[in-house]
């Protein structure tokens, strides 16, 4: 389960401290404003969807502990094309 522990807005975008699997894994994720505008989704939903997308492709230990969502497409070129599907799924629900 993906849980957003804290969230904040700064000059770089929306930031969240995230835990996965009952706090076993922790990440700090930034959602740039332009990504949220481009996909038309709430930043918290984007964080959940992005973590779900990454977990479908790699183990939790391979996910960077701190990252900006804008770098995900550099590792996984299908990220932005697949993001809407993840936003419609479990990643879109609130915890």
JOVEN-V734548 format. One record per run of one state. SS is the DSSP state (2 for helix, 1 for strand, 0 for the rest). FROM is the first residue (numbers start at 1). LEN is the number of residues. If there is no record, write none. Layout:
# JOVEN-V734548
ss=SS from=FROM len=LEN
ss=SS from=FROM len=LEN
This chain:
# JOVEN-V734548
ss=0 from=1 len=1
ss=1 from=2 len=9
ss=0 from=11 len=2
ss=1 from=13 len=8
ss=0 from=21 len=4
ss=1 from=25 len=7
ss=0 from=32 len=1
ss=2 from=33 len=7
ss=0 from=40 len=3
ss=2 from=43 len=13
ss=0 from=56 len=4
ss=2 from=60 len=3
ss=0 from=63 len=3
ss=1 from=66 len=3
ss=2 from=69 len=7
ss=0 from=76 len=3
ss=2 from=79 len=10
ss=0 from=89 len=1
ss=2 from=90 len=3
ss=0 from=93 len=3
